[in-house]
Amino acid sequence: PRTVEAYELMFQTLVQHFPPEKLEDPRTLTNQDFQEWVIALRERLATATLDQRLAKAKAFFNWCVREGYMESNPLGKVKRPKKNWQPDPLSEEEITMLLQEAKHGRASVRNYAIVCVLLDSGIRNTELCKLKVEDVSIKTGELKIHDGKGGKERTVLIGKRAKDALWRWLMQRPPEAKYLFCTEQGGEIGRDRMCVIVRNIGQRVGIKVYPHRLRHTFALMFLKGGGDPYTLQYLLG
């Protein structure tokens, strides 16, 4: 679904940028047309988002060439942005501050468990949102991920801190809720809302944090603790 959404967003930007006559026949699109499209996108999109739009467009027009709709890809000479982004894991001090702050405020028991699970397991935001009670073993610390990237299943582990936090949350969680983490009324928490929950905790102590940054933090802590890259690759899915 996220891939389909990314293609839809790419098509939307094309439709918004090019005049109707250009869109009626893709053979009229030139390299210069797309250079101008990229310049327009660069003015309002982050580099990573621009790179995603461009990658999807290149893939689509390569398909057009393979299917015989076009003789060549008009994006062939358009370069993607240089990838200068680097992971930005939290420091040990920031982790401590984040965990302490998560214990305060509304829904603190749930929110503390959310932060602990993300830090201990490295799972994705969407995977966290789809966890169910039956996917969790407090005894062994195992979390079953049933629908990871590419539809793959895997098992990840959490430590004592996260197990204790989850146990406390399960004691007060609405029993009728479909997913492990839910609203106070038992409703579903979507990926955007989960981002807001984590971001708000960080903002209260002056830390820019989001679920994927906790994933980076887990990966670094795992390697620093002596873990090997192949096991890490499996755990991250």
C-alpha positions in Angstrom: 0.0 0.0 0.0 2.8 2.5 0.8 4.4 1.8 -2.6 1.1 2.4 -4.4 0.7 5.6 -2.4 4.1 6.8 -3.5 3.3 6.2 -7.2 0.0 8.0 -6.8 1.8 11.0 -5.3 4.3 11.0 -8.2 1.5 11.0 -10.8 -0.3 13.8 -9.0 2.8 16.0 -9.2 3.1 15.2 -13.0 -0.6 16.0 -13.6 -0.3 19.3 -11.7 2.9 20.4 -13.5 2.4 19.5 -17.2 -0.3 21.0 -19.5 -3.0 18.6 -20.8 -1.5 18.3 -24.3 1.7 17.0 -22.8 -0.1 14.4 -20.7 -2.2 13.1 -23.7 0.8 11.7 -25.4 3.9 10.8 -23.3 6.1 10.8 -26.5 5.9 14.7 -26.5 7.6 14.8 -23.1 11.3 15.8 -23.3 14.3 15.8 -21.0 13.9 19.6 -20.7 10.3 19.2 -19.5 11.4 16.9 -16.7 14.3 19.1 -15.8 11.8 21.9 -15.2 9.6 19.5 -13.2 12.4 18.6 -10.9 13.3 22.3 -10.4 9.7 23.0 -9.4 9.6 20.1 -7.0 12.9 21.1 -5.4 11.4 24.4 -4.3 8.8 22.7 -2.1 10.0 19.2 -1.3 12.6 17.8 1.0 15.6 16.1 -0.8 14.5 12.6 0.3 10.9 13.2 -1.0 12.2 14.6 -4.3 14.4 11.6 -4.7 11.4 9.3 -4.2 9.3 11.1 -6.7 12.1 11.0 -9.3 12.8 7.3 -8.7 9.1 6.4 -9.2 8.9 8.5 -12.4 12.1 6.9 -13.8 10.7 3.4 -13.1 7.3 4.3 -14.8 8.9 5.6 -18.0 11.3 2.7 -18.2 8.1 0.6 -18.2 6.7 2.7 -21.0 9.8 2.0 -23.0 9.7 -1.8 -22.4 6.0 -1.9 -23.3 6.7 0.0 -26.6 4.8 3.2 -25.7 8.0 5.3 -26.0 11.3 4.9 -27.7 13.4 6.3 -24.9 13.0 7.4 -21.3 12.8 11.2 -21.2 14.2 11.0 -17.6 17.3 9.1 -18.7 19.6 12.1 -18.2 17.8 13.6 -15.2 20.0 13.0 -12.2 18.6 12.1 -8.8 19.7 14.2 -5.8 22.9 13.3 -4.1 22.3 11.1 -1.0 24.1 12.9 1.8 21.6 11.8 4.5 23.0 9.9 7.4 21.2 8.0 10.3 20.9 10.2 13.4 20.5 7.8 16.4 19.7 9.1 19.9 22.6 9.5 22.4 22.4 7.6 25.7 21.5 10.8 27.4 18.7 11.5 25.0 17.4 8.0 25.4 17.3 8.4 29.2 15.5 11.8 28.9 13.0 10.4 26.4 12.1 7.4 28.6 11.8 9.6 31.7 9.5 12.0 29.9 7.3 9.2 28.5 6.4 8.2 32.0 4.5 11.5 32.4 1.4 13.1 30.8 -1.7 11.6 29.5 -1.7 7.9 28.6 1.8 7.6 30.1 1.7 3.9 30.7 0.8 3.2 27.1 3.3 5.8 25.7 6.2 4.5 27.9 5.5 1.0 26.6 5.5 2.3 23.0 8.9 4.0 23.3 10.4 0.9 25.1 9.1 -1.5 22.4 10.4 0.7 19.6 13.9 1.1 21.2 14.1 -2.6 22.1 12.9 -4.2 18.9 13.6 -1.8 16.1 10.3 -2.5 14.4 8.7 -0.1 11.9 6.0 2.3 12.9 3.4 0.4 10.8 4.4 -2.9 12.3 4.0 -1.5 15.8 0.5 -0.2 14.9 -0.6 -3.7 13.7 0.7 -5.7 16.7 -2.0 -7.6 18.4 -2.0 -9.0 22.0 -1.6 -12.6 20.7 1.6 -11.5 18.9 3.3 -10.8 22.2 4.9 -13.2 24.7 5.7 -11.3 28.0 7.4 -14.5 29.2 9.9 -14.9 26.4 9.9 -11.3 25.1 9.1 -12.4 21.6 7.1 -10.2 19.2 5.6 -11.9 16.1 5.6 -9.6 13.1 3.1 -11.0 10.6 3.1 -8.4 7.8 6.5 -6.8 7.5 7.9 -5.2 4.4 7.3 -7.4 1.4 4.7 -9.4 3.5 7.4 -11.3 5.3 7.0 -12.6 8.8 9.7 -12.5 11.5 10.2 -12.7 15.3 11.9 -10.0 17.3 12.9 -9.7 20.9 12.4 -7.2 23.7 14.2 -7.0 27.0 13.1 -6.8 30.6 12.4 -3.0 30.6 10.0 -3.3 27.6 8.4 -6.5 29.0 7.6 -4.8 32.3 6.3 -1.7 30.5 4.1 -3.9 28.2 2.8 -5.9 31.2 1.7 -2.7 33.0 0.0 -1.5 29.8 -1.8 -4.8 29.3 -3.2 -4.5 32.9 -5.1 -1.3 31.9 -5.6 -1.7 28.2 -9.2 -1.8 27.0 -9.7 -5.6 26.5 -12.0 -5.2 23.5 -9.4 -3.3 21.4 -8.3 -4.9 18.2 -4.6 -4.0 18.4 -2.1 -4.0 21.2 -1.6 -0.3 21.3 -4.9 1.6 21.1 -6.6 4.8 22.2 -8.1 5.1 25.7 -11.4 4.1 24.2 -9.9 1.1 22.4 -9.7 2.6 19.0 -7.0 2.0 16.4 -3.9 4.2 16.4 -2.7 4.9 12.8 0.9 5.4 11.7 0.4 9.2 11.6 -1.0 9.3 15.1 1.8 7.1 16.4 4.3 9.6 15.0 2.6 12.4 16.8 2.6 10.5 20.1 6.4 9.9 19.9 7.2 13.3 18.5 5.3 15.1 21.3 7.2 13.2 24.0 10.4 14.3 22.4 9.3 17.9 22.0 8.6 18.2 25.8 12.4 17.6 26.5 13.7 19.3 23.4 14.5 16.2 21.3 13.5 15.8 17.7 12.3 12.2 17.6 10.1 10.0 15.5 9.5 6.2 15.3 12.1 5.7 12.5 14.8 7.5 14.5 14.2 5.0 17.3 14.7 2.2 14.7 18.1 3.7 13.8 18.9 3.9 17.5 18.1 0.3 18.1 20.3 -0.7 15.1 23.3 1.2 16.5 22.8 -0.1 20.1 22.6 -3.7 18.7 25.9 -3.3 16.8 27.6 -1.6 19.7 26.5 -4.5 22.0 28.3 -7.0 19.8 25.5 -8.0 17.5 26.4 -9.1 13.9 25.0 -7.3 10.8 23.3 -10.4 9.4 21.2 -10.9 12.6 20.5 -7.2 12.6 19.3 -7.4 9.0 16.8 -10.1 10.0 15.6 -8.3 13.1 15.0 -5.1 11.0 13.2 -7.0 8.4 
